[in-house]
Amino acid sequence: MIKDTVSHCSETLSVREIAWLMRIIHIPCLSLTLLLALSPLVQAAQWSVEPRISARSGYNDNIRLTTADHDSVWEADVTPAVKFGVSTENQGLFGNADVSIRRFYGGSGANSSSLLDREDYHFKVNSFQRTERDNFGANIEITQDSTLDSELTQTGQVIGNRATRLSTILNPSWTRLIDEKTRLELEYRFNRVEYSDEVGQNNLVNYDYNTVSASLVRSFTERTQGTLSTSASRYKPETGLNSDTYALQVGLTRQHSETLSTSWLAGWRNTRSDTLVPTGVCFPDASTSFPKCPPGPPVNFPVQTGTNKDETSNTGATYAVSITKTLERGSLGASLSRIATPSGEGELLDTTRLALTGEHRFTELLRSNLMIEYYNRDTIVNASGTGNPDTNTRNYFRIRPSVTWQWQREWFLSGEYQYAENEQTNGDTATQNSVYLTLTYQPTKIFTSR
C-alpha cells in the first residue's frame, strides 16, 4: 500500500515540485541542526514563542502592472506565523516562519484571477555565538513566493505574469575585535534562486549569486565611526556565462544627537563578464551577414555552430546613504542606494533606490505609516553577457500610506492604500491602485527559562 501511495504521488507531482516540497519539509531539520550545534545553549536558556495569524482582503485594479487590457481582482489571504527564539548571554538562535494562503477572484481567460492563486512560504533563522573578542553568526533563509512580489522588492523589476520563485540564502559571518576601537568584519552570502516553468514564463533564468565581503570599522569618537569595505561577487545564471563584480567603498556613520543619525558608504565597482559570441560558417546564396561573411558575389549566408566567450568590463558608482530622525510621536527616515542586483530575466542590474519613510503615533493604540519608493534600473549585463544602459533604463514608483489600530490588547486592524507606476521597456507606463484591510490576532509573547 505504501508503495502504491508513493507511486501515485510521483505521478501527480513534477520533479521540481517534489524538490521544493522536500526543501520545505527539511526546514524543521535545519532548525534542529542549529540547535544541536548550540547544545550548551539548550541546557540553560530563555525560550520565547510569539504566534500570530492575519486575515487580509483587498482590491487591486492592475495586479500585473501592465499596459495591456486587464481585469481588476479581489484578493483574500490567511497567514499563520510564528516567531521563536532561545538565548543566553553569549549564544542565541532566533527565527520566524509563516505561510500565506492567497486566493484571487475576478477576471477571465488569460486574465483569470485563478492563475494567481498560490501559497507563499517564508522561513528565516539566525544564530550567534560570542566570545571575548569574536562574534560568529549564521543565517538561513528559505522563501517561496511569486515574481509579482519578489522582483519588485529587490530591484523594482516587474515580471508581468505570475511565476513561482524559490530562494535559498546561506549567510555565515565573523567579527573580530582588534582593539577597543577597531574591528574586522568578514561575511559570505550564497543565494540560489529557481523559477517554475509555468506557462508564459519560460524565459526566467535560475541563478546563483555569491558575495564575499570584508570591512574594517574604526570608532573615532563615541558618536563617529568610519568604514573601509571591499567585496567580490559572482552572478552565475544558467545561460552559460559568469559575471564578477569587485567593489571598494569608504563610509562614515555619525550619531549627531539622541534623535538624529546619518550614515553613508560610497565607492566604485568594476564588473567583468563573459560575452557569448556566436561562431559559425558561411554558405553561398543568401542575403544575411551573420556571422561575418565576406561580401558577395556570391552572396553568403551563415550557419551558427557554437559560441565563444569574450570578456567585457563595466564600471560604475556604488553607494548607500541614510538619515534617521526620531520625533516625539514618531520618526522620519530617508535612504538612497545604488547596488548591483541579479534579476530572474538573466540580467545583472544597476539598481538605484530612493526610500522615504514616516511614522506618526496619534495615541498609544493608533498610528500611521507612510512609505514612498522610487527605483531606477540600468542593465549592467544582459542574458548574452553585454550591457546597454542607454536603452535599458526603466523606472518604478510607489507610495503606500497605512493606518493601524490596536482595538483590543491582542487584536490589530490596519488599512493600506498603494499607488504604483511602472515604466515598460517600450516606454509606456502602467499604473496600479490597490486597497487592503488586515485583521491580526497576536497573543502575548510566551517566555520560559530552564
C-alpha positions as a Markdown table, in Angstrom:
| # | Residue | x | y | z |
|---|---|---|---|---|
| 1 | Met | 0.0 | 0.0 | 0.0 |
| 2 | Ile | 2.8 | 2.4 | 0.9 |
| 3 | Lys | 4.5 | 1.6 | -2.5 |
| 4 | Asp | 1.3 | 2.4 | -4.3 |
| 5 | Thr | 0.9 | 5.7 | -2.5 |
| 6 | Val | 4.5 | 6.7 | -3.3 |
| 7 | Ser | 3.9 | 5.8 | -6.9 |
| 8 | His | 0.7 | 7.8 | -7.1 |
| 9 | Cys | 2.5 | 10.9 | -5.6 |
| 10 | Ser | 5.3 | 10.6 | -8.1 |
| 11 | Glu | 2.8 | 10.6 | -11.0 |
| 12 | Thr | 0.9 | 13.7 | -9.8 |
| 13 | Leu | 3.9 | 15.8 | -8.8 |
| 14 | Ser | 6.6 | 17.1 | -11.1 |
| 15 | Val | 10.3 | 16.6 | -10.2 |
| 16 | Arg | 10.7 | 20.3 | -9.4 |
| 17 | Glu | 7.6 | 20.3 | -7.2 |
| 18 | Ile | 8.9 | 17.3 | -5.3 |
| 19 | Ala | 12.3 | 19.1 | -4.8 |
| 20 | Trp | 10.5 | 22.2 | -3.5 |
| 21 | Leu | 8.4 | 20.1 | -1.1 |
| 22 | Met | 11.5 | 18.3 | 0.3 |
| 23 | Arg | 13.1 | 21.7 | 1.0 |
| 24 | Ile | 10.0 | 22.9 | 2.9 |
| 25 | Ile | 10.0 | 19.6 | 4.8 |
| 26 | His | 13.6 | 20.0 | 5.7 |
| 27 | Ile | 13.0 | 23.4 | 7.4 |
| 28 | Pro | 12.5 | 21.8 | 10.9 |
| 29 | Cys | 15.6 | 19.7 | 10.3 |
| 30 | Leu | 17.7 | 22.9 | 9.7 |
| 31 | Ser | 16.4 | 24.4 | 12.9 |
| 32 | Leu | 17.2 | 21.2 | 14.8 |
| 33 | Thr | 20.7 | 21.1 | 13.3 |
| 34 | Leu | 21.4 | 24.7 | 14.5 |
| 35 | Leu | 20.0 | 23.9 | 18.0 |
| 36 | Leu | 22.3 | 20.8 | 18.3 |
| 37 | Ala | 25.2 | 22.9 | 17.2 |
| 38 | Leu | 24.4 | 25.3 | 20.1 |
| 39 | Ser | 23.8 | 22.4 | 22.5 |
| 40 | Pro | 25.2 | 24.2 | 25.6 |
| 41 | Leu | 22.6 | 26.9 | 24.9 |
| 42 | Val | 19.7 | 24.5 | 25.2 |
| 43 | Gln | 20.6 | 23.5 | 28.7 |
| 44 | Ala | 20.3 | 26.9 | 30.4 |
| 45 | Ala | 18.5 | 29.5 | 28.3 |
| 46 | Gln | 15.5 | 31.7 | 27.9 |
| 47 | Trp | 12.9 | 30.5 | 25.3 |
| 48 | Ser | 10.3 | 32.6 | 23.6 |
| 49 | Val | 7.4 | 32.0 | 21.2 |
| 50 | Glu | 5.2 | 34.6 | 19.6 |
| 51 | Pro | 2.4 | 33.2 | 17.4 |
| 52 | Arg | 0.1 | 35.3 | 15.3 |
| 53 | Ile | -2.4 | 35.0 | 12.5 |
| 54 | Ser | -3.6 | 37.5 | 10.0 |
| 55 | Ala | -6.5 | 37.7 | 7.6 |
| 56 | Arg | -6.3 | 40.2 | 4.7 |
| 57 | Ser | -8.8 | 41.2 | 2.0 |
| 58 | Gly | -8.5 | 43.8 | -0.7 |
| 59 | Tyr | -8.9 | 45.1 | -4.3 |
| 60 | Asn | -6.3 | 45.6 | -7.0 |
| 61 | Asp | -7.1 | 47.3 | -10.3 |
| 62 | Asn | -3.9 | 46.1 | -12.1 |
| 63 | Ile | -2.1 | 43.4 | -10.2 |
| 64 | Arg | 0.2 | 42.5 | -13.1 |
| 65 | Leu | 1.2 | 46.2 | -13.6 |
| 66 | Thr | 0.7 | 46.0 | -17.4 |
| 67 | Thr | -0.4 | 48.5 | -20.0 |
| 68 | Ala | -2.3 | 45.7 | -21.9 |
| 69 | Asp | -6.1 | 45.1 | -21.4 |
| 70 | His | -6.6 | 43.6 | -17.9 |
| 71 | Asp | -9.3 | 43.0 | -15.3 |
| 72 | Ser | -9.4 | 44.1 | -11.7 |
| 73 | Val | -9.1 | 41.4 | -9.0 |
| 74 | Trp | -10.2 | 40.9 | -5.4 |
| 75 | Glu | -7.8 | 39.1 | -3.0 |
| 76 | Ala | -8.3 | 37.2 | 0.3 |
| 77 | Asp | -5.3 | 35.9 | 2.3 |
| 78 | Val | -4.8 | 34.0 | 5.5 |
| 79 | Thr | -1.3 | 34.0 | 7.1 |
| 80 | Pro | -0.4 | 32.0 | 10.2 |
| 81 | Ala | 3.0 | 32.8 | 11.5 |
| 82 | Val | 5.3 | 32.3 | 14.5 |
| 83 | Lys | 8.5 | 34.0 | 15.9 |
| 84 | Phe | 10.7 | 31.9 | 18.1 |
| 85 | Gly | 14.0 | 32.3 | 20.0 |
| 86 | Val | 16.3 | 30.8 | 22.5 |
| 87 | Ser | 19.3 | 32.7 | 24.0 |
| 88 | Thr | 21.8 | 33.0 | 26.8 |
| 89 | Glu | 24.2 | 35.8 | 27.5 |
| 90 | Asn | 26.7 | 34.7 | 24.7 |
| 91 | Gln | 24.6 | 32.5 | 22.4 |
| 92 | Gly | 21.3 | 32.7 | 20.7 |
| 93 | Leu | 19.1 | 31.4 | 17.9 |
| 94 | Phe | 16.1 | 33.4 | 16.6 |
| 95 | Gly | 13.7 | 32.9 | 13.7 |
| 96 | Asn | 10.3 | 33.3 | 12.2 |
| 97 | Ala | 8.2 | 31.2 | 9.8 |
| 98 | Asp | 4.9 | 31.9 | 8.0 |
| 99 | Val | 2.6 | 30.5 | 5.3 |
| 100 | Ser | 0.3 | 32.8 | 3.3 |
| 101 | Ile | -2.6 | 31.2 | 1.5 |
| 102 | Arg | -3.6 | 33.7 | -1.2 |
| 103 | Arg | -6.8 | 33.4 | -3.3 |
| 104 | Phe | -7.9 | 35.8 | -6.1 |
| 105 | Tyr | -11.3 | 36.5 | -7.6 |
| 106 | Gly | -12.4 | 38.2 | -10.8 |
| 107 | Gly | -11.1 | 38.3 | -14.4 |
| 108 | Ser | -11.4 | 35.6 | -17.1 |
| 109 | Gly | -9.4 | 33.9 | -19.9 |
| 110 | Ala | -5.8 | 34.9 | -19.9 |
| 111 | Asn | -6.5 | 37.4 | -17.1 |
| 112 | Ser | -8.3 | 34.8 | -14.9 |
| 113 | Ser | -7.5 | 35.5 | -11.3 |
| 114 | Ser | -7.3 | 31.8 | -10.5 |
| 115 | Leu | -4.0 | 31.8 | -12.3 |
| 116 | Leu | -2.7 | 34.0 | -9.4 |
| 117 | Asp | -3.8 | 31.6 | -6.6 |
| 118 | Arg | -0.8 | 30.4 | -4.6 |
| 119 | Glu | 0.7 | 29.6 | -1.2 |
| 120 | Asp | 3.8 | 31.6 | -0.1 |
| 121 | Tyr | 6.3 | 30.2 | 2.4 |
| 122 | His | 8.9 | 32.0 | 4.4 |
| 123 | Phe | 11.4 | 30.6 | 6.9 |
| 124 | Lys | 14.3 | 32.5 | 8.4 |
| 125 | Val | 16.6 | 31.6 | 11.3 |
| 126 | Asn | 19.7 | 33.4 | 12.6 |
| 127 | Ser | 22.1 | 32.4 | 15.3 |
| 128 | Phe | 25.1 | 33.9 | 17.1 |
| 129 | Gln | 27.9 | 32.9 | 19.4 |
| 130 | Arg | 30.1 | 35.5 | 21.2 |
| 131 | Thr | 33.5 | 35.2 | 22.9 |
| 132 | Glu | 35.6 | 37.9 | 24.4 |
| 133 | Arg | 36.9 | 39.1 | 21.0 |
| 134 | Asp | 34.9 | 37.2 | 18.4 |
| 135 | Asn | 31.3 | 37.1 | 17.3 |
| 136 | Phe | 30.2 | 34.3 | 14.9 |
| 137 | Gly | 26.9 | 34.4 | 13.1 |
| 138 | Ala | 24.9 | 32.2 | 10.7 |
| 139 | Asn | 21.7 | 32.9 | 8.8 |
| 140 | Ile | 19.5 | 30.6 | 6.8 |
| 141 | Glu | 16.5 | 31.9 | 4.8 |
| 142 | Ile | 14.2 | 29.9 | 2.5 |
| 143 | Thr | 11.4 | 31.7 | 0.6 |
| 144 | Gln | 8.8 | 30.5 | -1.9 |
| 145 | Asp | 6.8 | 33.3 | -3.4 |
| 146 | Ser | 5.7 | 34.9 | -6.6 |
| 147 | Thr | 7.7 | 37.1 | -9.1 |
| 148 | Leu | 4.9 | 39.6 | -8.8 |
| 149 | Asp | 6.2 | 40.4 | -5.3 |
| 150 | Ser | 9.9 | 39.3 | -5.0 |
| 151 | Glu | 11.4 | 41.0 | -8.1 |
| 152 | Leu | 9.7 | 44.3 | -7.1 |
| 153 | Thr | 11.1 | 44.2 | -3.5 |
| 154 | Gln | 14.7 | 43.6 | -4.7 |
| 155 | Thr | 15.0 | 45.5 | -7.9 |
| 156 | Gly | 11.8 | 47.3 | -8.8 |
| 157 | Gln | 11.6 | 44.9 | -11.7 |
| 158 | Val | 8.1 | 43.9 | -12.8 |
| 159 | Ile | 7.6 | 40.5 | -14.4 |
| 160 | Gly | 4.1 | 40.7 | -15.9 |
| 161 | Asn | 2.8 | 37.2 | -15.3 |
| 162 | Arg | 2.9 | 35.0 | -12.2 |
| 163 | Ala | 5.7 | 32.5 | -11.7 |
| 164 | Thr | 6.8 | 30.8 | -8.5 |
| 165 | Arg | 10.2 | 31.7 | -7.2 |
| 166 | Leu | 12.2 | 29.6 | -4.7 |
| 167 | Ser | 15.1 | 31.4 | -3.0 |
| 168 | Thr | 17.6 | 29.9 | -0.6 |
| 169 | Ile | 20.1 | 32.0 | 1.3 |
| 170 | Leu | 23.1 | 30.9 | 3.5 |
| 171 | Asn | 24.9 | 33.7 | 5.2 |
| 172 | Pro | 27.8 | 33.0 | 7.7 |
| 173 | Ser | 29.8 | 35.9 | 9.3 |
| 174 | Trp | 32.6 | 36.6 | 11.7 |
| 175 | Thr | 33.5 | 39.8 | 13.5 |
| 176 | Arg | 36.9 | 40.1 | 15.2 |
| 177 | Leu | 37.6 | 42.8 | 17.8 |
| 178 | Ile | 41.2 | 44.0 | 17.0 |
| 179 | Asp | 41.3 | 46.6 | 19.8 |
| 180 | Glu | 38.9 | 48.8 | 21.8 |
| 181 | Lys | 38.2 | 51.0 | 18.7 |
| 182 | Thr | 38.7 | 48.7 | 15.7 |
| 183 | Arg | 37.0 | 45.6 | 14.4 |
| 184 | Leu | 37.2 | 43.4 | 11.3 |
| 185 | Glu | 34.0 | 42.0 | 9.8 |
| 186 | Leu | 34.0 | 39.1 | 7.3 |
| 187 | Glu | 30.9 | 37.8 | 5.6 |
| 188 | Tyr | 29.9 | 35.3 | 2.9 |
| 189 | Arg | 26.5 | 35.2 | 1.3 |
| 190 | Phe | 25.2 | 32.4 | -1.0 |
| 191 | Asn | 21.9 | 32.9 | -2.8 |
| 192 | Arg | 20.3 | 30.3 | -5.1 |
| 193 | Val | 17.1 | 31.3 | -7.0 |
| 194 | Glu | 15.0 | 28.9 | -9.0 |
| 195 | Tyr | 11.8 | 29.6 | -11.0 |
| 196 | Ser | 9.0 | 27.3 | -12.0 |
| 197 | Asp | 8.4 | 26.5 | -15.7 |
| 198 | Glu | 4.9 | 28.0 | -15.8 |
| 199 | Val | 3.1 | 28.9 | -19.0 |
| 200 | Gly | 4.4 | 32.2 | -20.4 |
| 201 | Gln | 7.4 | 32.3 | -18.1 |
| 202 | Asn | 9.9 | 30.0 | -19.8 |
| 203 | Asn | 12.3 | 33.0 | -20.2 |
| 204 | Leu | 13.0 | 33.1 | -16.5 |
| 205 | Val | 16.6 | 32.1 | -15.6 |
| 206 | Asn | 17.7 | 30.3 | -12.5 |
| 207 | Tyr | 20.9 | 31.7 | -11.0 |
| 208 | Asp | 23.5 | 31.6 | -8.2 |
| 209 | Tyr | 24.7 | 34.8 | -6.6 |
| 210 | Asn | 27.8 | 34.6 | -4.3 |
| 211 | Thr | 29.3 | 37.5 | -2.3 |
| 212 | Val | 32.3 | 37.7 | -0.1 |
| 213 | Ser | 33.0 | 41.0 | 1.8 |
| 214 | Ala | 35.4 | 42.4 | 4.3 |
| 215 | Ser | 35.1 | 45.6 | 6.3 |
| 216 | Leu | 37.4 | 47.4 | 8.7 |
| 217 | Val | 35.4 | 49.6 | 11.1 |
| 218 | Arg | 37.1 | 52.2 | 13.3 |
| 219 | Ser | 35.5 | 54.3 | 16.1 |
| 220 | Phe | 36.9 | 57.8 | 16.1 |
| 221 | Thr | 34.7 | 59.1 | 18.9 |
| 222 | Glu | 31.7 | 57.8 | 20.9 |
| 223 | Arg | 29.5 | 59.2 | 18.1 |
| 224 | Thr | 31.5 | 58.8 | 14.9 |
| 225 | Gln | 32.9 | 55.7 | 13.2 |
| 226 | Gly | 34.5 | 55.1 | 9.8 |
| 227 | Thr | 34.4 | 52.1 | 7.5 |
| 228 | Leu | 36.6 | 50.7 | 4.7 |
| 229 | Ser | 34.9 | 47.9 | 2.8 |
| 230 | Thr | 35.7 | 45.7 | -0.1 |
| 231 | Ser | 33.6 | 42.9 | -1.7 |
| 232 | Ala | 33.7 | 40.4 | -4.6 |
| 233 | Ser | 30.5 | 38.8 | -6.0 |
| 234 | Arg | 29.8 | 36.3 | -8.8 |
| 235 | Tyr | 26.5 | 36.3 | -10.7 |
| 236 | Lys | 26.1 | 32.9 | -12.4 |
| 237 | Pro | 22.8 | 32.4 | -14.4 |
| 238 | Glu | 22.0 | 29.2 | -16.2 |
| 239 | Thr | 22.8 | 30.8 | -19.6 |
| 240 | Gly | 26.5 | 29.7 | -19.7 |
| 241 | Leu | 28.1 | 32.9 | -18.6 |
| 242 | Asn | 29.7 | 34.4 | -15.4 |
| 243 | Ser | 29.7 | 38.0 | -14.2 |
| 244 | Asp | 32.2 | 39.0 | -11.5 |
| 245 | Thr | 31.8 | 42.4 | -9.6 |
| 246 | Tyr | 34.6 | 43.9 | -7.4 |
| 247 | Ala | 33.8 | 46.9 | -5.2 |
| 248 | Leu | 35.7 | 49.2 | -2.8 |
| 249 | Gln | 33.9 | 51.6 | -0.5 |
| 250 | Val | 34.6 | 54.1 | 2.3 |
| 251 | Gly | 32.0 | 55.4 | 4.7 |
| 252 | Leu | 31.2 | 57.3 | 7.9 |
| 253 | Thr | 28.4 | 56.9 | 10.5 |
| 254 | Arg | 27.5 | 59.8 | 12.8 |
| 255 | Gln | 25.2 | 59.9 | 15.8 |
| 256 | His | 24.6 | 63.7 | 15.8 |
| 257 | Ser | 22.2 | 63.6 | 18.8 |
| 258 | Glu | 19.9 | 61.2 | 20.6 |
| 259 | Thr | 17.3 | 61.7 | 17.9 |
| 260 | Leu | 19.4 | 62.2 | 14.7 |
| 261 | Ser | 21.8 | 59.8 | 12.9 |
| 262 | Thr | 23.3 | 59.7 | 9.5 |
| 263 | Ser | 25.3 | 57.1 | 7.6 |
| 264 | Trp | 27.0 | 57.0 | 4.2 |
| 265 | Leu | 29.0 | 54.5 | 2.3 |
| 266 | Ala | 30.3 | 55.2 | -1.3 |
| 267 | Gly | 32.8 | 53.8 | -3.7 |
| 268 | Trp | 33.3 | 52.3 | -7.1 |
| 269 | Arg | 32.7 | 48.9 | -8.7 |
| 270 | Asn | 34.1 | 47.0 | -11.7 |
| 271 | Thr | 32.1 | 44.2 | -13.4 |
| 272 | Arg | 33.8 | 41.7 | -15.7 |
| 273 | Ser | 31.5 | 39.4 | -17.7 |
| 274 | Asp | 31.7 | 36.7 | -20.3 |
| 275 | Thr | 30.1 | 37.7 | -23.5 |
| 276 | Leu | 28.6 | 34.9 | -25.6 |
| 277 | Val | 29.8 | 35.4 | -29.2 |
| 278 | Pro | 28.2 | 33.1 | -31.8 |
| 279 | Thr | 30.5 | 31.2 | -34.2 |
| 280 | Gly | 29.7 | 29.6 | -37.5 |
| 281 | Val | 30.5 | 29.1 | -41.2 |
| 282 | Cys | 29.3 | 30.8 | -44.4 |
| 283 | Phe | 27.5 | 29.2 | -47.3 |
| 284 | Pro | 26.6 | 30.9 | -50.7 |
| 285 | Asp | 23.2 | 32.1 | -51.9 |
| 286 | Ala | 21.6 | 34.1 | -49.0 |
| 287 | Ser | 21.1 | 37.7 | -48.0 |
| 288 | Thr | 22.1 | 37.8 | -44.3 |
| 289 | Ser | 25.5 | 38.6 | -42.9 |
| 290 | Phe | 25.9 | 36.7 | -39.7 |
| 291 | Pro | 28.4 | 35.6 | -38.6 |
| 292 | Lys | 30.6 | 37.9 | -40.6 |
| 293 | Cys | 30.5 | 36.6 | -44.1 |
| 294 | Pro | 32.6 | 38.1 | -46.9 |
| 295 | Pro | 30.6 | 40.3 | -49.2 |
| 296 | Gly | 29.4 | 38.8 | -52.5 |
| 297 | Pro | 29.3 | 37.9 | -55.1 |
| 298 | Pro | 28.4 | 35.2 | -54.5 |
| 299 | Val | 26.1 | 36.2 | -51.6 |
| 300 | Asn | 26.8 | 34.1 | -48.5 |
| 301 | Phe | 24.6 | 33.0 | -45.6 |
| 302 | Pro | 25.7 | 32.0 | -42.1 |
| 303 | Val | 25.2 | 28.8 | -40.1 |
| 304 | Gln | 25.8 | 29.0 | -36.4 |
| 305 | Thr | 27.9 | 26.1 | -35.0 |
| 306 | Gly | 28.5 | 27.3 | -31.4 |
| 307 | Thr | 29.6 | 30.2 | -29.2 |
| 308 | Asn | 32.8 | 31.6 | -27.8 |
| 309 | Lys | 33.3 | 33.7 | -24.7 |
| 310 | Asp | 34.9 | 37.1 | -24.7 |
| 311 | Glu | 35.3 | 39.3 | -21.6 |
| 312 | Thr | 33.8 | 42.7 | -21.3 |
| 313 | Ser | 34.2 | 45.2 | -18.5 |
| 314 | Asn | 31.8 | 47.7 | -16.9 |
| 315 | Thr | 32.4 | 50.2 | -14.1 |
| 316 | Gly | 30.0 | 52.4 | -12.1 |
| 317 | Ala | 29.4 | 54.1 | -8.7 |
| 318 | Thr | 28.0 | 52.2 | -5.7 |
| 319 | Tyr | 26.7 | 53.9 | -2.5 |
| 320 | Ala | 24.3 | 53.7 | 0.4 |
| 321 | Val | 23.2 | 56.8 | 2.3 |
| 322 | Ser | 20.6 | 57.1 | 5.1 |
| 323 | Ile | 19.3 | 59.6 | 7.6 |
| 324 | Thr | 17.0 | 58.9 | 10.6 |
| 325 | Lys | 15.2 | 61.4 | 12.8 |
| 326 | Thr | 13.3 | 60.4 | 15.9 |
| 327 | Leu | 10.3 | 62.6 | 16.8 |
| 328 | Glu | 8.3 | 63.0 | 19.9 |
| 329 | Arg | 5.4 | 60.9 | 18.4 |
| 330 | Gly | 7.1 | 59.1 | 15.5 |
| 331 | Ser | 10.1 | 59.1 | 13.2 |
| 332 | Leu | 11.3 | 60.1 | 9.7 |
| 333 | Gly | 13.8 | 58.3 | 7.5 |
| 334 | Ala | 15.4 | 58.6 | 4.1 |
| 335 | Ser | 17.8 | 56.3 | 2.2 |
| 336 | Leu | 19.4 | 56.3 | -1.2 |
| 337 | Ser | 21.4 | 53.4 | -2.6 |
| 338 | Arg | 22.9 | 52.1 | -5.8 |
| 339 | Ile | 24.0 | 48.5 | -5.9 |
| 340 | Ala | 24.3 | 45.6 | -8.4 |
| 341 | Thr | 21.4 | 43.2 | -8.1 |
| 342 | Pro | 20.6 | 40.0 | -10.1 |
| 343 | Ser | 17.3 | 39.5 | -12.0 |
| 344 | Gly | 15.2 | 36.5 | -12.9 |
| 345 | Glu | 15.4 | 37.5 | -16.6 |
| 346 | Gly | 19.1 | 36.6 | -16.8 |
| 347 | Glu | 20.3 | 40.2 | -16.2 |
| 348 | Leu | 22.6 | 41.9 | -13.7 |
| 349 | Leu | 21.0 | 45.3 | -12.9 |
| 350 | Asp | 22.4 | 48.6 | -11.5 |
| 351 | Thr | 19.5 | 49.4 | -9.2 |
| 352 | Thr | 19.1 | 52.9 | -7.7 |
| 353 | Arg | 16.6 | 53.0 | -4.8 |
| 354 | Leu | 15.3 | 56.1 | -3.0 |
| 355 | Ala | 13.0 | 55.4 | 0.0 |
| 356 | Leu | 11.2 | 57.9 | 2.3 |
| 357 | Thr | 9.5 | 56.6 | 5.4 |
| 358 | Gly | 7.5 | 58.2 | 8.2 |
| 359 | Glu | 5.6 | 57.1 | 11.3 |
| 360 | His | 3.2 | 59.1 | 13.5 |
| 361 | Arg | 1.6 | 57.8 | 16.7 |
| 362 | Phe | -1.7 | 59.6 | 17.3 |
| 363 | Thr | -2.2 | 57.6 | 20.6 |
| 364 | Glu | -0.8 | 54.5 | 22.1 |
| 365 | Leu | -3.3 | 52.5 | 20.2 |
| 366 | Leu | -3.4 | 54.3 | 16.8 |
| 367 | Arg | -0.5 | 55.0 | 14.4 |
| 368 | Ser | 0.0 | 55.8 | 10.8 |
| 369 | Asn | 2.9 | 54.9 | 8.4 |
| 370 | Leu | 4.0 | 56.3 | 5.0 |
| 371 | Met | 6.4 | 54.8 | 2.6 |
| 372 | Ile | 7.5 | 56.3 | -0.8 |
| 373 | Glu | 9.8 | 54.3 | -3.0 |
| 374 | Tyr | 11.5 | 55.1 | -6.4 |
| 375 | Tyr | 13.6 | 52.6 | -8.4 |
| 376 | Asn | 15.8 | 53.2 | -11.4 |
| 377 | Arg | 17.2 | 50.2 | -13.2 |
| 378 | Asp | 20.1 | 50.1 | -15.7 |
| 379 | Thr | 21.3 | 46.9 | -17.3 |
| 380 | Ile | 24.9 | 46.1 | -16.4 |
| 381 | Val | 24.9 | 42.6 | -18.0 |
| 382 | Asn | 22.1 | 41.1 | -20.2 |
| 383 | Ala | 21.4 | 37.5 | -20.9 |
| 384 | Ser | 24.1 | 37.3 | -23.6 |
| 385 | Gly | 26.7 | 39.0 | -21.3 |
| 386 | Thr | 26.6 | 42.5 | -22.7 |
| 387 | Gly | 25.0 | 45.7 | -21.3 |
| 388 | Asn | 23.5 | 48.8 | -22.9 |
| 389 | Pro | 22.3 | 51.2 | -20.2 |
| 390 | Asp | 21.3 | 53.9 | -22.6 |
| 391 | Thr | 18.4 | 51.8 | -24.0 |
| 392 | Asn | 17.5 | 49.7 | -20.9 |
| 393 | Thr | 16.8 | 52.3 | -18.2 |
| 394 | Arg | 13.5 | 51.7 | -16.5 |
| 395 | Asn | 11.7 | 53.3 | -13.5 |
| 396 | Tyr | 9.3 | 52.1 | -10.9 |
| 397 | Phe | 7.5 | 54.3 | -8.3 |
| 398 | Arg | 5.1 | 53.6 | -5.5 |
| 399 | Ile | 3.5 | 55.3 | -2.5 |
| 400 | Arg | 2.0 | 53.4 | 0.4 |
| 401 | Pro | 0.2 | 55.0 | 3.3 |
| 402 | Ser | -1.3 | 52.9 | 6.1 |
| 403 | Val | -3.1 | 53.1 | 9.4 |
| 404 | Thr | -3.1 | 50.6 | 12.3 |
| 405 | Trp | -5.4 | 50.5 | 15.2 |
| 406 | Gln | -4.9 | 48.2 | 18.3 |
| 407 | Trp | -8.6 | 47.9 | 19.2 |
| 408 | Gln | -8.0 | 45.1 | 21.7 |
| 409 | Arg | -4.9 | 44.0 | 23.6 |
| 410 | Glu | -4.2 | 41.2 | 21.2 |
| 411 | Trp | -6.1 | 42.4 | 18.1 |
| 412 | Phe | -4.9 | 44.8 | 15.4 |
| 413 | Leu | -6.8 | 46.3 | 12.5 |
| 414 | Ser | -4.9 | 48.0 | 9.7 |
| 415 | Gly | -5.8 | 49.6 | 6.3 |
| 416 | Glu | -3.5 | 50.3 | 3.4 |
| 417 | Tyr | -3.6 | 52.0 | 0.1 |
| 418 | Gln | -1.0 | 51.7 | -2.6 |
| 419 | Tyr | -0.4 | 53.6 | -5.9 |
| 420 | Ala | 2.3 | 52.4 | -8.3 |
| 421 | Glu | 3.7 | 53.3 | -11.7 |
| 422 | Asn | 6.0 | 51.1 | -13.8 |
| 423 | Glu | 7.8 | 52.1 | -16.9 |
| 424 | Gln | 7.7 | 49.4 | -19.6 |
| 425 | Thr | 10.6 | 48.6 | -21.9 |
| 426 | Asn | 8.7 | 50.2 | -24.8 |
| 427 | Gly | 8.4 | 53.5 | -22.8 |
| 428 | Asp | 4.7 | 53.1 | -21.8 |
| 429 | Thr | 3.8 | 53.5 | -18.2 |
| 430 | Ala | 1.5 | 51.1 | -16.3 |
| 431 | Thr | -0.4 | 52.3 | -13.2 |
| 432 | Gln | -1.8 | 50.4 | -10.2 |
| 433 | Asn | -4.3 | 51.3 | -7.4 |
| 434 | Ser | -4.9 | 48.8 | -4.5 |
| 435 | Val | -6.5 | 48.9 | -1.1 |
| 436 | Tyr | -6.3 | 46.3 | 1.6 |
| 437 | Leu | -7.8 | 45.7 | 5.1 |
| 438 | Thr | -5.9 | 43.4 | 7.5 |
| 439 | Leu | -7.1 | 41.9 | 10.8 |
| 440 | Thr | -4.3 | 40.4 | 13.0 |
| 441 | Tyr | -4.5 | 38.3 | 16.2 |
| 442 | Gln | -1.3 | 38.3 | 18.2 |
| 443 | Pro | -1.3 | 36.7 | 21.6 |
| 444 | Thr | 1.1 | 37.8 | 24.3 |
| 445 | Lys | 4.6 | 36.7 | 23.8 |
| 446 | Ile | 5.4 | 33.4 | 25.8 |
| 447 | Phe | 8.6 | 33.2 | 27.8 |
| 448 | Thr | 10.1 | 30.3 | 29.7 |
| 449 | Ser | 13.5 | 29.6 | 31.3 |
| 450 | Arg | 15.3 | 26.5 | 32.2 |
